[in-house]
Amino acid sequence: MKTSIVVVAFIGLAGLGPFRSSARAERAAPLPQAAAPSREGSQSVWDGIYTEEQAKRGGALYSQNCARCHGPELTGGETAPALASSEFKETWSGLSVDDLFERIKISMPQDNPGSLSRQQTADILAFVLSRGGFPAGRTELPREAEVLKQMRFEASKPAR
């Protein structure tokens, strides 16, 4: 009797493998596989794609909506990854800024996914970029997907 219970429990747990929740599983969630935008005529996160004022607004929104999971200093928590780390940058490197924007818009905050407006999402992303060491510019990060798709997320500053 005991053996059959253990076997059933083991088989049941094995079947739930893809659904287990852990901090590492959250961090390793599959990323969208978007085609890399053309480098010609496109911008990267190193080109000043948000303003300091926008990042300031985003900081207030981050504190209200994101800090409880990702930490006040963007260092991550038990179930949420750090947002100002080299691992975060490498994870998103090569994708468009729109890929990251849409991930935030659709799945955050964790306790109320999809509740942020496109402007709030842009402002929060501007704050995350600022804390990640990416430079501010003169133009706010746009909300429009077609524009964000032309912006590359690059972990390292490209050689010019």
DSSP file with accessible surface (Angstrom, degrees, kcal/mol):
  #  RESIDUE AA STRUCTURE BP1 BP2  ACC     N-H-->O    O-->H-N    N-H-->O    O-->H-N    TCO  KAPPA ALPHA  PHI   PSI    X-CA   Y-CA   Z-CA
    1    1 A M     >        0   0  180      0, 0.0     4,-1.7     0, 0.0     5,-0.2   0.000 360.0 360.0 360.0 -47.3    0.0    0.0    0.0
    2    2 A K  H  >  +     0   0  172      1,-0.2     4,-2.1     2,-0.2     5,-0.2   0.900 360.0  53.5 -61.8 -40.8    2.7    2.4    1.0
    3    3 A T  H  > S+     0   0  107      1,-0.2     4,-2.5     2,-0.2    -1,-0.2   0.917 107.0  50.6 -62.4 -43.2    4.7    1.7   -2.2
    4    4 A S  H  > S+     0   0   64      1,-0.2     4,-2.4     2,-0.2    -1,-0.2   0.879 108.9  51.8 -66.4 -33.8    1.7    2.5   -4.5
    5    5 A I  H  X S+     0   0  100     -4,-1.7     4,-2.7     2,-0.2    -1,-0.2   0.938 110.9  47.5 -66.8 -43.8    1.1    5.8   -2.7
    6    6 A V  H  X S+     0   0   95     -4,-2.1     4,-2.8     2,-0.2    -2,-0.2   0.934 112.7  49.0 -63.1 -44.1    4.7    6.8   -3.2
    7    7 A V  H  X S+     0   0   73     -4,-2.5     4,-2.7     2,-0.2     5,-0.2   0.938 112.6  47.5 -62.9 -44.9    4.6    5.8   -6.9
    8    8 A V  H  X S+     0   0  102     -4,-2.4     4,-2.7     1,-0.2    -2,-0.2   0.932 113.3  48.4 -62.1 -44.0    1.4    7.7   -7.5
    9    9 A A  H  X S+     0   0   53     -4,-2.7     4,-2.5    -5,-0.2     5,-0.2   0.932 112.3  48.9 -62.6 -43.4    2.8   10.8   -5.7
   10   10 A F  H  X S+     0   0  147     -4,-2.8     4,-2.4     2,-0.2    -2,-0.2   0.943 112.9  46.3 -62.6 -46.7    6.0   10.6   -7.7
   11   11 A I  H  X S+     0   0  107     -4,-2.7     4,-2.0     1,-0.2    -1,-0.2   0.925 112.3  51.9 -63.2 -41.4    4.2   10.2  -11.1
   12   12 A G  H  X S+     0   0   40     -4,-2.7     4,-1.0    -5,-0.2    -2,-0.2   0.925 111.2  46.3 -61.9 -43.7    1.9   13.1  -10.1
   13   13 A L  H  < S+     0   0  109     -4,-2.5     3,-0.5     1,-0.2     4,-0.4   0.899 109.3  54.5 -67.1 -38.7    4.8   15.4   -9.3
   14   14 A A  H >< S+     0   0   66     -4,-2.4     3,-1.2     1,-0.2    -1,-0.2   0.905 106.0  53.0 -62.0 -38.9    6.6   14.5  -12.4
   15   15 A G  H 3< S+     0   0   54     -4,-2.0    -1,-0.2     1,-0.3    -2,-0.2   0.768 106.0  54.0 -67.9 -22.8    3.6   15.4  -14.5
   16   16 A L  T >X S+     0   0   92     -4,-1.0     3,-2.5    -3,-0.5     4,-0.8   0.471  74.9 112.9 -90.3   0.0    3.4   18.8  -12.8
   17   17 A G  G X4 S+     0   0   20     -3,-1.2     3,-1.2    -4,-0.4    -1,-0.2   0.853  76.2  46.7 -41.4 -53.4    7.1   19.7  -13.7
   18   18 A P  G 34 S+     0   0  112      0, 0.0    -1,-0.3     0, 0.0    -2,-0.1   0.695 113.5  51.1 -68.5 -13.3    6.3   22.5  -16.1
   19   19 A F  G <4 S+     0   0  163     -3,-2.5    -2,-0.2    -4,-0.1    -3,-0.1   0.480  78.3 118.6-103.1  -3.9    3.8   24.0  -13.7
   20   20 A R    <<  -     0   0  165     -3,-1.2     2,-0.5    -4,-0.8    -3,-0.0  -0.364  57.5-138.4 -62.8 144.3    6.0   24.1  -10.5
   21   21 A S        +     0   0   94      4,-0.1     2,-0.3    -2,-0.0     3,-0.1  -0.900  38.3 141.6-109.1 125.0    6.5   27.6   -9.2
   22   22 A S     >  -     0   0   56     -2,-0.5     4,-2.5     1,-0.1     5,-0.2  -0.975  60.5-107.6-151.8 162.8    9.9   28.7   -8.0
   23   23 A A  H  > S+     0   0   25     -2,-0.3     4,-2.1     1,-0.2     5,-0.2   0.926 121.3  48.0 -59.8 -42.3   12.0   31.8   -8.1
   24   24 A R  H  > S+     0   0  144      1,-0.2     4,-1.9     2,-0.2    -1,-0.2   0.913 110.1  51.5 -66.6 -40.2   14.4   30.1  -10.6
   25   25 A A  H  4 S+     0   0   46      1,-0.2    -1,-0.2     2,-0.2    -2,-0.2   0.906 109.5  50.9 -63.4 -39.5   11.5   28.9  -12.8
   26   26 A E  H >< S+     0   0   71     -4,-2.5     3,-1.1     1,-0.2    -1,-0.2   0.925 112.1  47.0 -60.5 -45.1   10.1   32.4  -12.9
   27   27 A R  H 3< S+     0   0   82     -4,-2.1    -1,-0.2     1,-0.2    -2,-0.2   0.811 113.0  49.2 -67.7 -29.7   13.5   33.8  -13.9
   28   28 A A  T 3< S+     0   0   66     -4,-1.9    -1,-0.2    -5,-0.2    -2,-0.2   0.272  77.6 138.6 -95.7  11.9   13.9   31.1  -16.6
   29   29 A A    <   -     0   0   36     -3,-1.1    -3,-0.1    -4,-0.2    -4,-0.0  -0.259  67.2 -93.1 -55.9 140.5   10.4   31.6  -18.1
   30   30 A P        -     0   0  115      0, 0.0    -1,-0.1     0, 0.0     3,-0.1  -0.300  40.3-138.0 -61.0 140.5   10.7   31.5  -21.9
   31   31 A L        -     0   0   35      1,-0.1    61,-0.0    -3,-0.1    68,-0.0  -0.642  30.3 -89.0 -94.8 155.8   11.1   34.8  -23.6
   32   32 A P        -     0   0   50      0, 0.0     2,-1.1     0, 0.0    -1,-0.1  -0.341  33.5-134.6 -61.9 143.2    9.4   35.8  -26.7
   33   33 A Q        +     0   0  176     -3,-0.1     2,-0.3    62,-0.1    62,-0.0  -0.708  38.4 170.0-101.2  80.1   11.3   34.8  -29.8
   34   34 A A        -     0   0   41     -2,-1.1     2,-0.2     1,-0.1    -3,-0.0  -0.651  40.9-104.8 -91.3 150.0   11.1   38.0  -31.8
   35   35 A A        -     0   0   93     -2,-0.3    61,-0.1     1,-0.1    -1,-0.1  -0.511  45.4-105.0 -68.2 137.5   13.0   38.7  -35.0
   36   36 A A        -     0   0   75     -2,-0.2    59,-0.1     1,-0.1    -1,-0.1  -0.443  39.1-113.1 -65.0 134.0   15.8   41.1  -34.2
   37   37 A P        -     0   0   16      0, 0.0    -1,-0.1     0, 0.0   113,-0.1  -0.338  39.6 -89.6 -66.6 153.4   15.0   44.5  -35.6
   38   38 A S        -     0   0   73      1,-0.1     4,-0.1     2,-0.1    -3,-0.0  -0.373  29.4-141.4 -60.1 137.0   17.1   45.8  -38.4
   39   39 A R  S >  S+     0   0  165      2,-0.1     3,-1.1    -3,-0.1     2,-0.4   0.773  78.5  92.5 -74.6 -24.2   20.1   47.7  -37.0
   40   40 A E  T 3  S-     0   0  176      1,-0.2     3,-0.1     3,-0.0    -2,-0.1  -0.572 105.3  -3.4 -74.3 122.7   19.8   50.3  -39.8
   41   41 A G  T 3  S+     0   0   87     -2,-0.4    -1,-0.2     1,-0.3     2,-0.2   0.559 108.8 113.5  76.9   6.3   17.7   53.2  -38.6
   42   42 A S    <   -     0   0   17     -3,-1.1    -1,-0.3    -4,-0.1     2,-0.2  -0.695  56.4-134.3-108.5 165.5   16.8   51.7  -35.3
   43   43 A Q  E     -a  151   0A  85    107,-1.1   109,-3.1    -2,-0.2     2,-0.3  -0.700  10.3-148.7-109.7 165.6   17.8   52.7  -31.8
   44   44 A S  E >   -a  152   0A   0    107,-0.3     3,-2.3    -2,-0.2   109,-0.2  -0.813  38.0 -97.5-125.9 172.4   19.1   50.9  -28.8
   45   45 A V  G >  S+     0   0    0    107,-1.7     3,-0.6     1,-0.3     4,-0.4   0.665 121.7  65.2 -62.8 -13.1   18.7   51.3  -25.1
   46   46 A W  G 3  S+     0   0   45    106,-0.2    -1,-0.3     1,-0.2   107,-0.1   0.466  85.1  74.6 -87.2  -1.2   22.1   53.1  -25.2
   47   47 A D  G <  S-     0   0   58     -3,-2.3    -1,-0.2    87,-0.0    -2,-0.1   0.200 114.2 -99.1 -98.8  15.6   20.7   55.9  -27.4
   48   48 A G    <   +     0   0   10     -3,-0.6    91,-0.5    87,-0.3    90,-0.3   0.996  54.9 170.8  68.2  64.7   18.8   57.8  -24.6
   49   49 A I        +     0   0    4     86,-0.4     2,-0.3    -4,-0.4    87,-0.1   0.322  59.5  39.8 -95.4   8.3   15.3   56.4  -25.4
   50   50 A Y  S    S-     0   0    8     85,-0.4    87,-4.1    90,-0.2     2,-0.3  -0.921  79.4-117.3-144.4 166.9   13.6   57.9  -22.2
   51   51 A T     >  -     0   0   20     -2,-0.3     4,-2.3    85,-0.2     5,-0.2  -0.748  22.0-119.5-106.8 160.6   13.8   61.1  -20.2
   52   52 A E  H  > S+     0   0  155     85,-0.4     4,-2.2    -2,-0.3     5,-0.1   0.888 116.2  53.8 -62.1 -38.7   14.9   61.7  -16.7
   53   53 A E  H  > S+     0   0  109      2,-0.2     4,-2.2     1,-0.2    -1,-0.2   0.908 108.2  49.4 -63.3 -41.5   11.4   63.1  -15.9
   54   54 A Q  H  > S+     0   0    0      1,-0.2     4,-2.7     2,-0.2    73,-0.2   0.923 110.1  50.5 -64.1 -42.0    9.8   60.0  -17.2
   55   55 A A  H  X S+     0   0    8     -4,-2.3     4,-2.1    71,-0.2    -2,-0.2   0.883 107.9  54.3 -64.0 -34.7   12.1   57.8  -15.1
   56   56 A K  H  X S+     0   0  152     -4,-2.2     4,-1.5     2,-0.2    -2,-0.2   0.932 110.1  45.5 -64.6 -46.2   11.1   59.9  -12.1
   57   57 A R  H  X S+     0   0   78     -4,-2.2     4,-1.9     1,-0.2    -2,-0.2   0.920 112.2  53.0 -60.1 -42.4    7.4   59.2  -12.7
   58   58 A G  H  X S+     0   0    0     -4,-2.7     4,-3.0    65,-0.3    -2,-0.2   0.850 101.9  59.4 -63.0 -33.7    8.3   55.6  -13.3
   59   59 A G  H  X S+     0   0   12     -4,-2.1     4,-2.3     2,-0.2    -1,-0.2   0.909 105.9  47.4 -62.3 -42.0   10.1   55.4  -10.0
   60   60 A A  H  X S+     0   0   53     -4,-1.5     4,-1.7     2,-0.2    -1,-0.2   0.922 114.7  46.2 -65.2 -42.9    6.9   56.4   -8.1
   61   61 A L  H  X S+     0   0   23     -4,-1.9     4,-2.5     1,-0.2     5,-0.3   0.891 110.2  54.1 -66.6 -38.5    4.9   53.8  -10.0
   62   62 A Y  H  X>S+     0   0    2     -4,-3.0     4,-3.0     1,-0.2     5,-2.1   0.930 106.6  51.9 -60.2 -46.0    7.6   51.2   -9.5
   63   63 A S  H  <5S+     0   0   83     -4,-2.3     5,-0.2     1,-0.2    -1,-0.2   0.892 115.7  41.6 -58.1 -39.7    7.4   51.8   -5.7
   64   64 A Q  H  <5S+     0   0  124     -4,-1.7    -1,-0.2    -5,-0.1    -2,-0.2   0.840 131.5  19.5 -75.8 -36.3    3.6   51.3   -5.7
   65   65 A N  H  <5S+     0   0   34     -4,-2.5    45,-0.2    -5,-0.1    -3,-0.2   0.654 131.3  24.0-113.6 -19.7    3.4   48.4   -8.1
   66   66 A C  T >X5S+     0   0   14     -4,-3.0     4,-2.8    -5,-0.3     3,-1.3   0.690  94.0  79.9-123.8 -31.1    6.7   46.5   -8.4
   67   67 A A  H 3><S+     0   0   16     -5,-2.1     4,-2.0     1,-0.3     6,-0.1   0.799  84.2  65.7 -61.5 -31.1    8.9   47.0   -5.3
   68   68 A R  H 34 S+     0   0  145     -5,-0.2    -1,-0.3     1,-0.2    -2,-0.1   0.829 119.3  23.1 -64.5 -27.1    7.2   44.5   -3.1
   69   69 A C  H <4 S+     0   0   34     -3,-1.3    11,-0.4     2,-0.1    10,-0.2   0.833 132.9  36.7-100.5 -45.9    8.3   41.6   -5.4
   70   70 A H  H  < S-     0   0   16     -4,-2.8     6,-3.1     6,-0.1    13,-0.3   0.504 112.7-113.1 -89.0  -4.9   11.3   43.0   -7.3
   71   71 A G    ><  -     0   0   10     -4,-2.0     3,-1.9    -5,-0.4    -3,-0.1   0.295  23.3 -89.8  86.5 146.3   12.7   44.9   -4.2
   72   72 A P  T 3  S+     0   0   91      0, 0.0    -1,-0.1     0, 0.0    -5,-0.1   0.798 130.6  43.3 -61.4 -27.0   13.0   48.7   -3.6
   73   73 A E  T 3  S-     0   0  112     -6,-0.1    -2,-0.1     3,-0.1    11,-0.1   0.162 117.7-110.5-103.1  15.7   16.5   48.6   -5.2
   74   74 A L  S <  S+     0   0    2     -3,-1.9     9,-2.1     1,-0.1    10,-1.2   0.747  79.6 131.6  63.1  27.6   15.5   46.3   -8.1
   75   75 A T        -     0   0  100      1,-0.2     7,-0.4     7,-0.2    -4,-0.2   0.441  63.4-122.1 -91.3  -0.4   17.5   43.5   -6.5
   76   76 A G        -     0   0   15     -6,-3.1    -1,-0.2     5,-0.4     2,-0.2  -0.160  22.4-133.5  87.7 176.1   14.8   40.9   -6.8
   77   77 A G        -     0   0   31      3,-2.9    -8,-0.1    -3,-0.1     5,-0.1  -0.755  44.8 -60.6-149.7-163.1   13.0   38.7   -4.3
   78   78 A E  S    S+     0   0  176     -2,-0.2   -55,-0.1     1,-0.2    -9,-0.1   0.855 133.1  18.1 -61.4 -39.0   12.0   35.1   -3.7
   79   79 A T  S    S+     0   0   51    -10,-0.2    -1,-0.2     1,-0.1   -57,-0.1   0.373 118.9  65.3-116.0   3.3    9.7   35.0   -6.8
   80   80 A A  S    S-     0   0    4    -11,-0.4    -3,-2.9    -3,-0.1    -1,-0.1  -0.988  75.2-122.3-133.7 138.3   10.9   37.9   -8.9
   81   81 A P        -     0   0   35      0, 0.0    -5,-0.4     0, 0.0     2,-0.1  -0.302  34.7 -95.6 -74.4 159.3   14.2   38.5  -10.7
   82   82 A A        -     0   0   22     -7,-0.4     3,-0.2     1,-0.1    -7,-0.2  -0.452  29.3-159.3 -66.3 144.9   16.5   41.5  -10.1
   83   83 A L  S    S+     0   0   20     -9,-2.1    -8,-0.1   -13,-0.3    -1,-0.1   0.433  83.9  50.4-109.5  -3.6   15.9   44.2  -12.7
   84   84 A A  S    S+     0   0   43    -10,-1.2     2,-0.3   -11,-0.1    -1,-0.2  -0.209  89.0 107.0-125.8  41.5   19.2   46.0  -12.5
   85   85 A S  S  > S-     0   0   33     -3,-0.2     4,-2.2     1,-0.1     5,-0.1  -0.777  78.3-117.2-118.3 163.8   21.6   43.1  -12.9
   86   86 A S  H  > S+     0   0   94     -2,-0.3     4,-2.8     1,-0.2     5,-0.2   0.870 116.8  57.7 -66.8 -32.2   23.8   41.8  -15.6
   87   87 A E  H  > S+     0   0   97      2,-0.2     4,-2.2     1,-0.2    -1,-0.2   0.923 106.2  48.6 -63.2 -42.8   21.7   38.6  -15.7
   88   88 A F  H  > S+     0   0   20      2,-0.2     4,-1.8     1,-0.2     5,-0.2   0.946 112.4  48.6 -61.0 -46.6   18.6   40.7  -16.4
   89   89 A K  H  X S+     0   0   45     -4,-2.2     4,-1.5     1,-0.2    -2,-0.2   0.920 112.2  48.0 -61.2 -44.2   20.4   42.6  -19.2
   90   90 A E  H  < S+     0   0  119     -4,-2.8    -1,-0.2     1,-0.2    -2,-0.2   0.870 107.2  57.5 -65.0 -36.0   21.7   39.4  -20.8
   91   91 A T  H  < S+     0   0   53     -4,-2.2    -1,-0.2     1,-0.2    -2,-0.2   0.904 117.2  32.5 -60.6 -41.6   18.3   37.8  -20.6
   92   92 A W  H >< S+     0   0   11     -4,-1.8     3,-2.1    -5,-0.1    61,-0.3   0.593  89.6 120.7 -94.3 -11.5   16.7   40.6  -22.7
   93   93 A S  T 3< S+     0   0   45     -4,-1.5    61,-0.2     1,-0.3     3,-0.1  -0.274  76.3  23.6 -58.5 133.7   19.8   41.4  -24.9
   94   94 A G  T 3  S+     0   0   41     59,-2.9    -1,-0.3     1,-0.4     2,-0.2   0.249 103.5  99.7  94.7 -12.2   19.0   40.9  -28.6
   95   95 A L  S <  S-     0   0   19     -3,-2.1    58,-3.0    58,-0.4    -1,-0.4  -0.502  79.6 -96.8 -96.9 172.5   15.3   41.4  -28.2
   96   96 A S  B >>  -B  152   0A   7     56,-0.2     4,-1.1    -2,-0.2     3,-0.6  -0.517  26.3-118.2 -85.0 158.7   13.3   44.5  -28.9
   97   97 A V  H 3> S+     0   0    1     54,-3.0     4,-2.9    51,-0.7    52,-0.2   0.855 116.2  64.0 -62.3 -30.6   12.3   47.0  -26.2
   98   98 A D  H 3> S+     0   0   11     50,-1.1     4,-3.1    53,-0.4     5,-0.3   0.865  94.3  59.0 -62.1 -35.4    8.8   46.1  -27.2
   99   99 A D  H <> S+     0   0   19     -3,-0.6     4,-1.8     2,-0.2    -1,-0.2   0.940 111.9  39.6 -58.6 -46.4    9.3   42.5  -26.0
  100  100 A L  H  X S+     0   0    6     -4,-1.1     4,-2.3     2,-0.2    -2,-0.2   0.925 114.6  53.7 -68.9 -43.5   10.2   43.7  -22.5
  101  101 A F  H  X S+     0   0    0     -4,-2.9     4,-2.9     1,-0.2    -2,-0.2   0.937 110.8  45.8 -55.6 -49.4    7.4   46.3  -22.6
  102  102 A E  H  X S+     0   0   48     -4,-3.1     4,-2.7     1,-0.2     5,-0.3   0.870 108.6  56.0 -67.0 -35.5    4.8   43.8  -23.5
  103  103 A R  H  X S+     0   0   75     -4,-1.8     4,-2.0    -5,-0.3    -1,-0.2   0.935 113.3  42.0 -60.1 -44.6    6.0   41.3  -20.9
  104  104 A I  H  X S+     0   0   22     -4,-2.3     4,-1.9     2,-0.2    10,-0.4   0.951 115.4  49.8 -65.4 -48.7    5.5   44.0  -18.2
  105  105 A K  H  < S+     0   0   41     -4,-2.9     9,-0.4    -5,-0.2    11,-0.3   0.891 118.6  36.8 -59.6 -42.2    2.2   45.2  -19.6
  106  106 A I  H  < S+     0   0  114     -4,-2.7    -1,-0.2    -5,-0.2    -2,-0.2   0.874 128.5  27.8 -82.1 -37.2    0.7   41.8  -19.8
  107  107 A S  H  < S+     0   0   38     -4,-2.0    -2,-0.2    -5,-0.3    -3,-0.2   0.470  93.5 126.1-112.7   0.0    2.0   40.0  -16.7
  108  108 A M     <  +     0   0   48     -4,-1.9     6,-1.2    -5,-0.2     8,-0.6  -0.867  54.3  32.5-121.4 156.2    2.7   42.7  -14.1
  109  109 A P  S >  S-     0   0    7      0, 0.0     3,-1.9     0, 0.0     6,-0.2   0.675  79.1-138.3 -68.5 158.7    2.1   43.5  -11.4
  110  110 A Q  T 3  S+     0   0   91      1,-0.3    -2,-0.1   -45,-0.2   -44,-0.1   0.828 101.3  47.8 -57.2 -34.7    1.9   39.8  -10.3
  111  111 A D  T 3  S+     0   0  105      1,-0.2    -1,-0.3     0, 0.0    -3,-0.1   0.529 129.6  21.2 -87.0  -3.2   -1.1   40.4   -8.1
  112  112 A N  S X  S-     0   0   93     -3,-1.9     3,-1.6    -5,-0.1    -1,-0.2  -0.280  83.5-165.6-157.6  60.7   -3.0   42.3  -10.8
  113  113 A P  T 3  S+     0   0   74      0, 0.0    -6,-0.2     0, 0.0    -7,-0.1  -0.170  72.3  17.0 -58.6 141.5   -1.6   41.5  -14.3
  114  114 A G  T 3  S+     0   0   36     -6,-1.2    -7,-0.1   -10,-0.4    -8,-0.1   0.489  89.3 114.5  80.4   4.6   -2.5   43.8  -17.1
  115  115 A S    <   +     0   0   52     -3,-1.6     2,-0.3    -7,-0.4    -9,-0.1   0.652  49.8  93.2 -84.5 -14.6   -3.7   46.6  -14.9
  116  116 A L  S    S-     0   0    4     -8,-0.6    -8,-0.1   -11,-0.3     2,-0.0  -0.582  75.0-127.0 -80.3 140.1   -1.0   49.1  -15.9
  117  117 A S     >  -     0   0   52     -2,-0.3     4,-2.6     1,-0.1     5,-0.2  -0.304  28.4-105.9 -73.4 167.9   -1.8   51.5  -18.7
  118  118 A R  H  > S+     0   0   78      1,-0.2     4,-2.3     2,-0.2     5,-0.2   0.894 123.0  51.2 -64.2 -36.4    0.6   51.8  -21.6
  119  119 A Q  H  > S+     0   0   52      2,-0.2     4,-2.5     1,-0.2    -1,-0.2   0.926 110.2  48.2 -66.6 -43.7    1.9   55.1  -20.3
  120  120 A Q  H  > S+     0   0   66      2,-0.2     4,-2.7     1,-0.2     5,-0.2   0.914 111.5  50.9 -62.1 -40.6    2.4   53.6  -16.8
  121  121 A T  H  X S+     0   0    0     -4,-2.6     4,-2.7     2,-0.2    -2,-0.2   0.926 110.4  48.8 -62.6 -44.5    4.3   50.7  -18.3
  122  122 A A  H  X S+     0   0    0     -4,-2.3     4,-2.4     2,-0.2    -2,-0.2   0.915 112.1  49.1 -61.5 -42.5    6.5   53.1  -20.4
  123  123 A D  H  X S+     0   0    8     -4,-2.5     4,-2.0     2,-0.2   -65,-0.3   0.921 112.3  47.1 -65.8 -42.4    7.3   55.1  -17.3
  124  124 A I  H  X S+     0   0    4     -4,-2.7     4,-2.6     2,-0.2    -2,-0.2   0.931 112.0  50.5 -64.3 -42.9    8.1   52.1  -15.2
  125  125 A L  H  X S+     0   0    0     -4,-2.7     4,-2.8     1,-0.2    -2,-0.2   0.904 107.3  54.3 -63.4 -37.9   10.3   50.7  -18.0
  126  126 A A  H  X S+     0   0    0     -4,-2.4     4,-2.5     2,-0.2    -1,-0.2   0.922 109.2  48.7 -60.2 -41.4   12.1   54.1  -18.2
  127  127 A F  H  X S+     0   0   25     -4,-2.0     4,-2.5   -73,-0.2     5,-0.2   0.937 110.8  49.6 -63.5 -45.4   12.8   53.8  -14.5
  128  128 A V  H  X S+     0   0    7     -4,-2.6     4,-1.4     1,-0.2    -2,-0.2   0.929 111.7  49.2 -60.6 -43.7   14.2   50.3  -14.9
  129  129 A L  H  <>S+     0   0    1     -4,-2.8     5,-2.3     1,-0.2     4,-0.2   0.916 110.1  51.3 -62.3 -41.5   16.4   51.4  -17.7
  130  130 A S  H ><5S+     0   0   37     -4,-2.5     3,-1.3     1,-0.2    -2,-0.2   0.917 111.4  46.6 -63.4 -41.7   17.7   54.3  -15.7
  131  131 A R  H 3<5S+     0   0   97     -4,-2.5    -1,-0.2     1,-0.3    -2,-0.2   0.719 105.8  61.4 -73.5 -19.0   18.6   52.1  -12.8
  132  132 A G  T 3<5S-     0   0    6     -4,-1.4    -1,-0.3    -5,-0.2    -2,-0.2   0.426 121.7-105.2 -85.6   0.0   20.2   49.6  -15.2
  133  133 A G  T < 5S+     0   0   52     -3,-1.3    -3,-0.2     1,-0.3    -2,-0.1   0.562  72.3 142.4  90.4   9.3   22.7   52.3  -16.2
  134  134 A F      < -     0   0    6     -5,-2.3    -1,-0.3    -6,-0.2   -88,-0.1  -0.666  54.5-108.2 -83.3 139.6   21.2   53.1  -19.6
  135  135 A P        -     0   0   52      0, 0.0   -86,-0.4     0, 0.0   -85,-0.4  -0.289  23.4-125.4 -73.0 149.6   21.4   56.9  -20.4
  136  136 A A        -     0   0   35    -88,-0.2   -85,-0.2   -87,-0.1     2,-0.2  -0.458  29.2-171.7 -81.1 162.6   18.5   59.3  -20.5
  137  137 A G        -     0   0   30    -87,-4.1   -85,-0.4     2,-0.2   -88,-0.1  -0.530  38.2 -88.3-135.0-155.4   17.7   61.3  -23.6
  138  138 A R  S    S+     0   0  244    -90,-0.3     2,-0.4    -2,-0.2   -87,-0.1   0.513 100.6  66.7-102.1 -10.1   15.5   64.2  -24.7
  139  139 A T  S    S-     0   0  104    -91,-0.5    -2,-0.2   -89,-0.3    -1,-0.0  -0.949  82.9-116.7-119.4 137.2   12.5   62.1  -25.8
  140  140 A E        -     0   0   73     -2,-0.4   -90,-0.2   -90,-0.2    -2,-0.1  -0.328  39.4 -95.9 -67.0 150.0   10.2   60.0  -23.7
  141  141 A L        -     0   0    2    -19,-0.1    -1,-0.1   -90,-0.1   -91,-0.1  -0.491  51.7-123.4 -61.4 125.3   10.0   56.3  -24.2
  142  142 A P        -     0   0   23      0, 0.0    -1,-0.1     0, 0.0   -93,-0.0  -0.231   9.3-144.2 -73.3 166.5    7.0   55.8  -26.5
  143  143 A R        +     0   0  103    -21,-0.0     2,-0.4   -22,-0.0    -2,-0.0   0.542  67.7 105.3-100.9 -14.1    4.0   53.7  -25.7
  144  144 A E    >>  -     0   0   76      1,-0.1     4,-2.4     2,-0.0     3,-0.8  -0.580  63.0-146.8 -82.4 127.0    3.4   52.5  -29.3
  145  145 A A  H 3> S+     0   0   22     -2,-0.4     4,-2.5     1,-0.3     5,-0.2   0.876  96.8  58.3 -57.6 -42.1    4.4   48.9  -30.1
  146  146 A E  H 34 S+     0   0  131      1,-0.2     4,-0.3     2,-0.2    -1,-0.3   0.840 111.7  41.8 -63.0 -30.0    5.4   49.7  -33.7
  147  147 A V  H X4 S+     0   0   61     -3,-0.8     3,-1.5     2,-0.2    -1,-0.2   0.916 113.4  51.7 -79.3 -44.3    8.0   52.2  -32.4
  148  148 A L  H >< S+     0   0    0     -4,-2.4     3,-1.6     1,-0.3   -50,-1.1   0.818 100.3  64.1 -63.2 -29.5    9.2   50.1  -29.5
  149  149 A K  T 3< S+     0   0  107     -4,-2.5    -1,-0.3     1,-0.3    -2,-0.2   0.730  97.8  56.3 -66.7 -21.8    9.8   47.2  -31.9
  150  150 A Q  T <  S+     0   0   92     -3,-1.5  -107,-1.1    -4,-0.3     2,-0.5   0.437  92.2  86.6 -88.5  -0.1   12.5   49.3  -33.7
  151  151 A M  E <  S-a   43   0A   8     -3,-1.6   -54,-3.0    -4,-0.2   -53,-0.4  -0.891  70.8-145.3-105.3 128.4   14.4   49.8  -30.4
  152  152 A R  E     -aB  44  96A  19   -109,-3.1  -107,-1.7    -2,-0.5     2,-0.7  -0.716   6.0-140.4 -94.2 140.9   16.9   47.1  -29.4
  153  153 A F        +     0   0    1    -58,-3.0   -59,-2.9    -2,-0.3     2,-0.4  -0.887  29.2 178.5 -94.3 117.6   17.7   46.0  -25.9
  154  154 A E        -     0   0   16     -2,-0.7   -64,-0.1   -61,-0.2   -61,-0.1  -0.991  27.3-152.1-125.4 128.2   21.5   45.4  -25.8
  155  155 A A  S    S+     0   0    9     -2,-0.4     2,-0.4   -66,-0.2    -1,-0.1   0.884  84.5  41.6 -65.2 -38.9   23.3   44.4  -22.6
  156  156 A S  S    S-     0   0   85    -67,-0.1  -110,-0.1   -66,-0.1    -1,-0.1  -0.862  95.9-101.6-114.4 147.7   26.5   46.1  -23.7
  157  157 A K        -     0   0  139     -2,-0.4     2,-0.1     1,-0.1    -2,-0.1  -0.451  44.7-122.0 -65.3 124.9   27.1   49.4  -25.3
  158  158 A P        -     0   0   35      0, 0.0     2,-0.2     0, 0.0    -1,-0.1  -0.392  23.9-108.4 -70.0 148.1   27.7   48.9  -29.0
  159  159 A A              0   0  105     -2,-0.1     0, 0.0     1,-0.1     0, 0.0  -0.545 360.0 360.0 -72.1 137.2   31.0   50.1  -30.5
  160  160 A R              0   0  202     -2,-0.2    -1,-0.1    -3,-0.1    -3,-0.0  -0.743 360.0 360.0-102.3 360.0   30.3   53.1  -32.7
